[in-house]
Amino acid sequence: MTEKKVLESTLDFGFKKEVYEAAWEHPTYYTALNRKPRKEHPFNSYDDIYRQPELIRELLKDVRPLVKKMVPQILERDVERVLFTGIGASYHLGLSASHLLWRLTKLPAYCIESSQYPGPLAAGNAVGTLVIGLSASGNSLETVQHLRAAREEGSYTIAFTNLENTRLTDSAHEYYVAPGGFGLVWDYTTRLAALAALVLELSYAMGQPGDRLDAVNEALDRIPDQMDCVFETMDARCQGIGQMMSSMRSAVIPATDHHMPTALEMALRFEEMAHLPARGRTIVDFLHGGVGYLDSDICTFLFAPEAEKAEYAERAARVTREVKSPCVVIANEDEEALTSLADWVVRIPITHPDLTPLLYVLPAQLIPYYTEAVRPGGNPDAQRTDQPRYARAFDVAFPPKSH
């Protein structure tokens, strides 16, 4: 029997000096990902964004039976709480999944950034805690270490990745590998859709109200078609906003509740794709401390919240009007109050409130993409590794076996 080979590292740099000297011709980020360089729109990350409906359709064909097999193990262990762990986009993913899990199962659910893992879980809590490790590459060192430590303490562990035979899948009791492989963008929504399927199966098994769960399940099946609709109707709008953003100094993205992870994800995409300083923050925190730094070259992005938090978002939009700072609102097709206060509006098809992050994240990817793509010489794929000094910097940021 052939022994399974575990991939120890997914993203490696540490190239010879000639590779760094040729960074303009072949950015090292492309080399690390084994991708062919592109110098103009559509870049690779544009194709990645557009692959999401196709990959989620593929995922929905087989994910439910696979995650359903995980549920008896969770129930047998009398799990009392769920802890998600990840870094970067996977941390944002965990925040979104924890919100969904709490809303549907009523189990206490939390998310911790893997590098902030404080050590042993609180005394007596490990056995009753399900720990879900999230890493697109399956090799994020901090997440691997956190999951291994949780398993040693007695927690039941599950990994959600986009690559098989990695350190994370090897460390967990169970794992799910989302389709598409390790990508630049799609690995967020494919894993979120898979986690939604797990949460639904667990909720059914726990006896939560079936009518609501059926509605969410049916809405999940419609998500790929609705994603196609967003691309068809809003791509040009996102390009126009990106054109405006290309001359901005920074972006702030205040949000509430289940939109907060999307705000953090949008900020990350602005920084990774467009190299633009951006900050996601809670909307109340923004109103308390963010008004004074707004200016004509700082853009505010608002996600239309659920009704009970609408007043906060409308107040934030009125603030941007007072200081003449541009404001972009991302909202459902029927929203009127908040969109009437915006300079730009991106409309999203109406879905079940519990699944809105799967659709709202699309303009949160496209707008940062276009912000960089419209700039002369801009490249949203490369994270500036088309410049030798930035290419060398990634050696420092990603030492061997760190990712």
C-alpha positions, 0 to 999 in steps of 0.5 A: 500500500502506497503511503499518503504523501502530505503536502507540507507547503502550498505557497513557496517563494525563496527563488534565485536572484535571477527570478527576482531580477526578472520580476517585471516579465514574470511576477513571482506571485505567478511563479509561486502559484504556477500561473501564466502571467497576464498584463491586461484585463481580464487578469487571472483574478477576474476569471477566478471571480467569474468561476464562482457560480460554476464551482458552487454548482459543482459543489452543491451536487455532492456536498450535502451527503458528505457533510451529513456524514459529519453530523452524527460524530458532532452529535455523539460528542455532545458538542456545546459550542463551535470554534472556527479558526483561520487567518486572512480571508479564512478568518473572515470566512469563519466569522461569517460561518459562525454567525450563520451557525448561531442563527440556525442551530442556536449553538454558541459559535465563535471565530478566532484568528489562528495566530491569536490562539491563547493556548488550551481551551478554557478548563473543561471546554475542549471535549465539548467544543467542535473546532473547525479549521479553515485554510484554502491552501490547507497549509496555513501554519498557524491554523494547522498548529491551532487545530492540532492543539485543539485535537490533542486537548480533546476537541472534535476537529474538522478542516475545510480547505481547497486542497487535499493531502495537506497538513490541515486535512491530515490533522483533522478528524474529518475534512471537506475539500471544496472544488476548484483547488487553491485559488485567489478568490473563489476559495472563499465562497466555495467553502462558505457554501459548503459550511452553509450545507454543514450548518443546515444538516446539523440544524435539521439533526438538532430539530430546529424549525424545518420551514426556515431550514427548507427556505435556506436550503432552497435559497442555497440552490439558487445562489449560483444563478443569482451570482450570474445575475450579479455579474451580468447586471453589475459588472460595468457598474463595478468597473465605474466605481473602480475607475472612481476608486483608482484616484482615492486615497483609501476606503472605509467599510463600516458594517454590522452583523453578518455583513461585517465579515464581508466588510473585512474581506472587501478591505483585504481585497482592496489591499491585496488587489489594488494596494489601497489602504482600506479598513472594515469596522463596525458601523457604531465604531465608525460613527464614534471615531471615524467621522473626522478622517473622512474626506473627498478622497476617502470612499465609504462603502455601506452594505444595507443591513437588516431593518433593525440596524438600518438607522445606523447605516443611514446615519453613516451615509448622511455623514458622508454627505455632510463632509462631501465624501463619496459613498457607495451602497451595496443593497438588495433590489428593493432597498430605497432609504439607504440607496437614496443617500448614496453616490453609487449603488450596486444592486444585489438579487434578493435571497434569504437573509442568512445567505446574503454574504454569498452575494454581497461578497461579489462586488466586494471582489470586483470593485477592488479588482477594477480599482487596480485593473484600470490603472496604467500598468496595474495588475490585480493578480501580482500583489506588486511582485512584478517589482523586485523589491516587493518580490523579495519582500514576499520571502520575508512574509512567507518563510518556508512551510508557512503557507 
